């Protein structure tokens, strides 16, 4: 899995829309959309904001499937 798929999976597990995650995290919906569609690589700061909003460690968003 990539950051894109991990982020989308975690967001959907929590029944959050991109708009709601944007509201909670302070990251724009467009940025979240770009990350989830693999068109943008998030900065370290953005990853921290998203992980905090999703109540998970950054490492969980960075994990790759074995």
Buried (B, 14 or more C-beta within 10 A) or exposed (E): BBBBBBBBBBBEEBEBEBEBBBEBBEBEBEBBBBBBEEEBEBEEEBBBBBBBBBEBEBEBBEEEEE
